[in-house]
Structures are given as structure tokens and as C-alpha cells.
Amino acid sequence: MPTLQTHVMIRSYLLSLAALLLAAPAQALTPAEAQAIAIGDTDARITALQQAVLNPDEGKVALLQALADDAVKVAGGKVYIVRDDKAADAATGEAVTLPDDAEDVINNNRMRGEIDTALAVLKLFSPDAKQRLSAAQAMLKEPDAGRLPLIDKALAAEQDERVRGVLTLARAAVLLESADTSQRLAAATALAQSRTPATKLLLNQRLAAEEDAGVKAQIVKAIREIDEGLAWGERLGALFTGVSLGSILLLAALGLAITYGLMGVINMAHGELIMIGAYATYVVQGLFQKYLPAVFDWYLVAAVPVAFMASALVGAALERSVIRFLYGRPLETLLATWGISLVLMQAVRSLFGAQNVAVENPAWMSGGWLVLPNLMLPYNRLVIIAFAAAVLIGMALLIGRTRLGLFVRGVTQNRPIASCMGVNTARVDTYAFALGSGVAGLAGCALSQIGNVGPDLGQGYIVDSFMVVVLGGVGQLAGTVYAALGLGVLNKFLEGWTGAVLAKIAVLVFIIIFIQKRPQGIFAMKGRSAEA
């Protein structure tokens, strides 16, 4: 049953029809037209439907919407619209008594598709320019010679230049199938101005069937011009995807830059700390769905500190119970944390199950920004890039401008002297490890917005995180940034040439060669700690 909003939209369309149909006066729906649209075989009904759309009026639009809503019945050759147990004659709109032998009108999938298309076409006459643009774009993607009079009628009344441009291209797409060679030639020339993948597909389809050499040459030229226009979108898309991947690697590696880069702890459970942050986000989402559904779109704001604290507390417990006894013993630390990672994964499986869980994007992170016809920037990726930049700035300020950061740097560079100066080194170790773990939780919170959350989530990022830290320079936040973004962009550009697997191998070979030539990474640590 249609909603009030649906009825309001229909009325708004109808108010604009009389002013926009300039070529001929609109013809009211007749009983014969209503019968032809609702009764008979599918081909005949579709033909009648297409003819009705060429001269739409209130009755025709109402009948089409009722057909789409399965609210049409027939009896004795008459067509009735039934809503809320009240019947009306489809042709006159007058309230009538529904005959006892009335039967439902059955629409097969083909007929439903035609009805939906007809309703979409009627948006060409909507007072909303965005809806007219959407309808014009739909007609460009699916050209139909039967709609040419309607396109011409809409072009005659259209005032918005952007909509006019798309309608002109839609008209050219229809004429591309014309029997007149000159019209096909002109259409191919016009379509070259549309730098969209959909237009390229139309031209390629016509090229396969075209027999005229002149038209074929023009189509080939148009496809080449479209390819040149789309090339920048593809390059910028690869760059954006690389920056997006780099921001994710940066979030995953920032915590490791503290626990490994500053503290020298090889923490193989770092991926599981990322996973804990993602599951914390999932829990917060569930709480908002159950107790605060009215403000569900803001659950992510509450999930950020929760994810940080959950991973930070686990990291602090890990440091106090295991890591503090293994400082200076890297092999034992590696084995111990690897065992802990298995324990954490099994614990999550026991609590949440072995299957992945879905974390929804808030409404303000859904959709994307259309920059070019073949370049869409998803809002969730844009938010993650901004979030990674904010976390990086916060980390830099914390390490470089706060008392805790001073203590961490002091203990890292010279633990005995820091202890002599009254610094509680054991407490600083715990705080630093908890901080790195908390940042890993933030990475998990971000990762939950671009994919499913599962017990193995962190396993896919632990190796890449270590590569980023080592390539950037142990203990260097700036190097971590350069390495993460560089590896992300390099990986995505290589994928376009070699495929995902070979790109991964090529990146790994590059890192091995780079480390052989420059073991200290992009940025070498300066000062006494570099000499120790």
C-alpha cells in the first residue's frame, strides 16, 4: 500500500504536467485505454502503456502507480483501483461498488519492469530538477525509440542546462539506432561529449552492428575520446584507493609504532587488539539499536572511545602479566604474544561465534561523492582518511608535547638515567603499551566500517603493519606515515597492471631490497638511542 509520501510525490508530478506538455494537450485516460493497459496479453498491454506515457495525465499516472502497487482489479471489462477497501473507476476516478466477481490484475516480471520504467520516465516532468536529471540519465542508459517524442517534449520545456545536456545525449542515444545514416553519424558525434562508461557501452554495442564505414569510424573516434576522458577518473580512482588503503595501514601501524618502534616489543597479538576494537564497536552498535534507536546514527561517536579503552585495557593487562617479564628477550616475546593471539581469537569465537558479524554504517557515512562520471568517493572511506589524520595528529601531540610523551621518550632512549631521575619506568611501560594497544582498537573501529568483523580480522594486517613500521624507520612516526601511504598507493597502482597477488609480491620484494640498502628505514633514529 503506498505511503502518504508516495501520494504527495505523485501529486507534485501531476501539477507540473499541464505546463510542460507543450506539443499537444494531454489526453485524459479513457475506459478503452485503461482496459488496454490492464487486460490482455503482455505485448498488447506494453504497447498501450507506452502510448499512454506519451500523453500522461492524472488518471494515467494514478493507474500506473496502482498497477505497481498491485491495487488494480477488473470485472466485466472495466478496470477498478482498490485502496483501503474502497474502489474507484480507473477512467473516471469516481467511487463505485466493486463487483463480487472482480479479479486481481496479474503482472509478470516483464510487465512490472515496463510499469516501473514508465513511472521513472514520468519523472521527466517533476518540478524537482534532481529527479528530472535522474530520469534523463536512466533514459540515456536504456535508449528506446518509442520514447523519442517524450524526450523531445521534455527538451522543449526543460530550463535546467544540466538536465538539457543529459536529455540531448539521451536523444542521441536513441538516434544511434536510426535507419538514417546521417542521424547515426550525428548521434555518434554527440555521444563523444559524454564521458561516461554507460555511453561507451552503447557505442561499443552499436559498433558491433554498424555496417556503414563512415559511421563506424566516427564511433571508434568517439570511443577513443571517451577513453581519454575516463583515463583521469581511473588514475584518480587508483590514487584515492591507494590513499584509503594507506590510511588503514597507518591506523593499524600507529599502535605498533609505539609498542615495537618505541618499546622494542614484537607483539604478535597486535592484530587481535585491532579485532577487539572492531568487536567493541559491534557491541556499542547493538546497545544503540536496543536502547537508543532514535540516535542510532551517532553510535560510532560513542564507539570510538569504547574501542580505544577496550583494547587499551587488554593491552595493559597483557603488559603487566606477560610482557614486562620478557623485555630484552625478543624471541620469547614473539612466541608468547603469538600464543596470546590464539587465546584472544578463541575467546572471541566463544563469546560472539565463529561467523563474521556485520557493523552498519551510520546514515551520514553511506553513499558517496560523485567527482567524475567514473569516480565515486565513498563517504565511509573519506571519513576513515580524516579519522586517520586526526589520530596521527593526536599521537604526535601526545608523544611530543605531553608529560607522558616525555617520559616515554626518556625511558626509550635511556632507561637507567630515566629511572635515576625519578621516573617510574614500569608504569611508563604499561601506559605506553596501553596507548599503542588503544590506537590498535581505533584501527579496529575504523575497519568495522568497511567490511565484516570476524575473529580473524587482525590477521590480515599484522604483517603489513610490521612492514610499515620497519620501512618507515623504527621509532619514527613520520616514517610510519610515509611508509603507510607509499605502500598503499604503490600497491593499488601495481594491482592495475599485475593483479592483486603479483602486486603484493612486488611490494614485498621492494621492501626487502629497500631494507637491504637502508636498514634503518626511511628515517633513521637520531641521538644516543641510535648508537646503543
N, C-alpha and C positions, 0 to 999 in steps of 0.2 A: 504494500500500500504506500503511495507516495507521501512524502512528508510535506509540511507546510512550506518549507524552503523550496521544494520542487515546484509547488504551485506558484509561488512568488516568482521564481525564475521564468516559468512558462509565461506568466502574465507580462513580465518585463520584455520578453521576446515579442509578444504579440503587439504591445504598444508601439514598437518600432517598425513593424512590418508595413503598415499602411504608408508610412512616409518613405520607406526605402524601395518599395516595389514600383519603379517608375515606368517600366516598359509597357505595362498593361495593368488594368485594375485587377485586384485579387478576386478570384472566383470562390464563392462560398462552397463549402462541402455539400454535395448533393447526395440523395439516397443512393443513386446509382454508383457514385464514386466510393461511398462508404462500403457498399456491397462488394465492389470490385477489389477493394483493399483487404477486406476481411474474409471473403468467401471465394472459394475456387482453388485451383491448383497453384502451386508456389510461383511458377513462372508468370502466370497471369496477374497474381497479386503483386509481385515485384514490379511488373510493368506499370500497373495502376499506381503503385506507391511512388515510383519515380516521376510519373506525370503529375501527381498531386503536389510533390515537393516544389515543382517549378512555379506553382502559384499558391503558396501557402496562405492559410488564413487561420483564424482561431479554432474553427471546427476541425480542420485537418491536423493541426498541432495537437489538439486535445485527443483526437482519435489515435494518433501515433503514440502519444505518451501512454494512453490506456492500453494499447497493444503491448507496449514494452512492459507494462505492469501486470499483464495477464488479467485485465479488468474489462474484457470485451466478450459479449455473448451474442449469439444470433438465434433468430426464431422466425419462421415464416418469411425468409428473405430479407428481414430487417436486422439492423445492427444496433446493439444497445451497449452503452457504457455503464458499468455497475460499480459503484463505490459506496462503501458504508451501508450496504444493503439497500441502496436507492438506485433506481435505473433511470437512464435518460436516453432519448433517441440520439444516436450519434450524429445524424444530419442536422437536426433542428436544435438539439440541446434541451428540448422540453422534457420535463419529468413525466414518466409513463410507468405503467404497471408492467412488470416483467412477466412475460408468458411462462406458464408452467413447463413448457417443453423447450425452453431456451437452453442452448448448448454452448459450452466454452469454445472460444476460438483457439485452436492449437497452432502454435508457431514452431516450426522446426528451426534448427540452428542457422540455416541459410537465411530464413525469413527474419530471424532475430537480428542477424548481422545487418541486413538491409534496413531494418527499423532503426537500429542504433546509429547507422550511418546517416540516415535521413534526419534524425534528431540532431546529430552533430552538425550536419550541413546547415540546418536552420539557425545555428549559432552565428552564421554569417550576417544575420540581421539583428544580433543582440546589441543593445546600447553599450555594452562593455567592450572596449577595444581589445582587451586581452582575450576574451572569448572569441571575438571575430578573428583574431590572429591565430588562435589555436585551431579554429575551423579551417582557415585558409591553409595552414600547414598540413592538416590532415588531408585536404584535397590535393595538395601538392604530392604527398606520399602515395596516394591512391587515385591517379587521374582516371576520369570516366567521361567519355564523350557526351553521355546523357546529361551531365551537369554543366555543360558549357553555357547554355542560356542563363543558368542561375549565377555562374561566375561573372558573366557579362553584366547581369543586372546588379550584382553586388559591387562590381568595379565602378559602375556608373554612379553609385550613391556613396561610395567609400571616400572619406575625407582624411583618414589617417594614412600618412605616407608609408609607414612600415607595413601596414596591412595591405595597402595597394601593391606594394612591391611583391609580397608573397602571392597575392591573387594573380598578378601578372605572370609570375612563374608557374602558378598552377594552371593558368590558361595555356601557357607554352607547353607544359607537360601533356595536356590534352591534345594539342595540335601536333605534338610529336608523332602521334599515331594517325594523322590525317592522310587521306589518299592524295592530297595535293603536295607535290614535291617542294614547291616554293614555301608552303606553310611549314613543312617539316624542317626545311633549311633555316627558316626564320626562328622556329622554336628551338632548334639546337643552338643557334647563336645566342638566344635569350637565356637559355638554361646555363650557359657557360658563366653567367654572372652570379649564379647561386653556388656558393662554395659549401655545399653540404654533402655528406655521404649518401643521403637519400636521392638527391639529384643525380649523383654519379651512378647510382644503381639503375635509375631509369634510363640514362643514356647508354649504359652497357647493355641493358636488355634490348633497347632499340637497335643498337649496333649489330647485335647478332641476327636481327631480322631484316635490316636495311639492305636494299639492293642498289639504290642509286649511288654512284661513286661520289658525286659532289656532296650529298647529304652525309654519306659515310665519313668523308674527310672532315667535314665540319664537326661531326660528333666526336671523332678522335681528337680534334683540336680542343673541343670543349672539355673533354675528359682530362686532357693534359693540363688545361688551365685550372680545372677544379683540383687536380692533384697538387699543383703548385700552391694553390690557396690553402689546401688542407695540411700541407707539409709543416707549416709553422705550428698549427694546432697539435700535430703529432709530436713535434720536438718539445713544445712547451708542456704537453701532457707527460712526456717521459721525464722532463725536468721536475715537474711538480710531484710525480710519483716517487722520484728519487729523493726529493727533499722530505716527502712524507715518510718514506722508509727510514731516511736518516734521522728524522725527529724521533721515531720509535726506537731506533738503535741508541740514540742519545739518552732517552729516558731509561732504557734498560741498562746502559753502561754507566750512567752517572753514579748510581749507588755502588757499582763495582769499582769506580774510580776512587772511592773513599776506602772501601774495605780491602781492595787489593792495591790500588795505586798509592794510597797514603799509609795504610797499615801493613801492607805486605802479606795479607791473608788470602790464600787461594780458596775461595768459598764456592764449592761446587753446588751448594744449596741456594745460590743466588736466584736461579730460575724459579725455585719453589717459593721464594719470598715474593717474586713477581706474581706468581699464581695465587698466593694468599691475598694480595691486594685486589686481584680480579674477583675472587670469591667474596671478599668483604663488600665490594661494590654490588655483587649479586644479592647479598643478604640485605643491604640497605634498600635496594630496589624492591625486594619482597616486602619489607616493612612499610615502605611508602605505598605500595599497591594495596596493602591490607588496611593500614591505619590512616594514611594521609593521601587518599586518591585524588583529592582536589588540587594538590600541589605536586602531583607526581612528576611533572616536567622538571622540577628542581631537585630531584633526588640525587643527581650527580654532584651537585654542590655539597650536599651532606656526605656523599660517599668519599670525596677526596680526603678529608681529614681522617675518616674512619679507616680507609685503606692504608693511609700512612701509619696510623697508630697500631693497626693490627700487625703489619709487617715489622714495624719498629719493635714492638713488644716481643715478637717471636725472635727477632734478631738479637735483642738484648738478652733474652733467656739463653739463646744459643751461645753467645759470647761468654756469659758468666758460668755456664755449665760445662762447656767443652773447649771453646777456642782459647780461653785465657791460659789453659794448661799446655797449649801447643804452639805458642809464639816462638818463632825461630826454627820451627820444625815443619817445613813446607809439605813434605811428603805425607807425614802423619795428618796434617791439617786437611790435605786434599782427600785422603781416604775417609777421614772422619766426617767431613761435610758431605761427601758423596753418599755415605750411609745415611746421614740425616735427611738428605734429599729424598731418598727412597721411603723413609719413615713418614715424612711430611706428605708425599704423594698418596701413600696408603691411608693415612689419616683422613685426607680429603675424600678419597674414594669411599671410606666408611661413613663419613658424615653426609656427603652430597650425592653419592653414587658414582659409578664409573662413566656414565654418559655425560656428554657436554651439556651445559646449561646455557640458556640464552639471556643476554642482557640487552634490554631495549635502549635505543637512542631516545633521548628527550625530543620533543617536537621541534625545538629550536636547533637541533643537530641533524634533523632529517632533511633530505633533499640536497640541492647543490646550487652552485652559481655557474650559469652558462656564460662562459667568457667568449668562446668561439663556437661555430656550429659543431665542431668535433672535439670540443674541450669543455668538460664539466668538472668543476672543482667541488667535491663533496664537502658539505659543511662539517661533518664529523672529522674529516682529515684536517681541514683548516683549523678547527678548534684544538686538535691534538698538537699541531705545529705551534700554535700560540701558547698552549699549555706547556710544551717542552721548553719554549723560550723563557716562560715565566719561572719554571722550576730551575732552569740553568742560572738565571739572574739571582734567584733566591739562594741557591747554593753558593754562588760566587760571593755574595754579600755575607753569607753566614761564615764561610771559611776565611774570608779576607778582612771582615770588619767587626767581628764579634769576639767576645772573650773566649767562648768555646772554640771558635776557629783558631784563635791564637794558641790556645792550649794544644789543640790537635796538631797544629804545625810544629809547635815546640817539641811535643813528645815524638812526632815522626822524625824530626831532624836529630834530636839528641835526647834520648830518654833519660840517661843518668843525670844530666845537667838540669833537665826539667824537673826531675824528682827532687834534686837538691834545692831548687828554687821554691819548693813547697807545693808543686803540682801533684795532685792525686792521679798518678798515671793510670792506675787500674780503672778508676771511674771514667777518665777521659777515653780509655779504650772502649768501655761499654757504651758511652754516649756516641762515640764516632761510629761504632759498628751498628748501633741502633739507628743512627741517622742514615747511613748507607742502606740499611735494610728498609727504612721507611720510604726512601726515594724509590727503591725497587717496588714497593707497594703502589706508589703513584704511577709507575710504569704499568703495573697490572691494571689499575683503574682505567688508564687510557686505552690499553689493549682490549679491554672488555667492550669498547665502543666500536670496534672494527671487526669483530669476529666472536665466535662462541668461546665460552670459558670451560676448560676441562682440566683434569689433573695433570696432563702433560703439557700444559700451556707454556711453562717456563723452559722446557727442554729445547724448544726451538730458538731460544735467544741467548742461552748461556755461552755457547761457543762464539757467536757473533759479538757478544758483549766483551769477552776477553780479547778478541781480535781488535776491537775498537780501542780498548784501554792500552794494549801493548803498542799498537800502531801510533796512537796519539802521543805516547810518552808516559811512562809510569809516574803517577802523581801530578799530572798536568791537566787541569780542567779544560784549558784552551785547546790542547791537543786532542782531548776527547771529542770536543765539538767538531773540529776539522775532520777528524777520522770518521766520525759517525756520518756526517753529511757527505763527505767524499765517497765513502764506501756505498752509501745509499744511492747516490747519483750514478756512480760508476757501474754498480750492479744493474740498475734499470736500463742504462744505455746499452750495456752489453747484452742484456736479455733481448733487446730488439734485433740484434744481429745474430746471436748464437743460441738463444733459448735459455731457459731458467737454469738448467743443470750445468751447461758449459759456462754460463756466466758466473755461477757460484765457484766453479773450479778455477776460472781465470782470476777471480778476485783473490782466492786463497793463494794461488801461485804468485800473484803480485805482492801480497803481504809477506810471503816467505822471502822473496827476493829483496823487498824493501828492508826487512829486519836484518837480513844478511849484510846489507850495505850500511844500514844505520840502526844498530841495535838499540840505541836509546830512544828511538821513535821520532816522531815529527819534532817534538820539543824535548830537549834534554833537561833533566833536573839540574838546577844550579845550586851552588853552595856546598857546605860541608857534607850534606847527605849524599851528594853525587860521588864524593870521594870515599865514603865509608864502605 
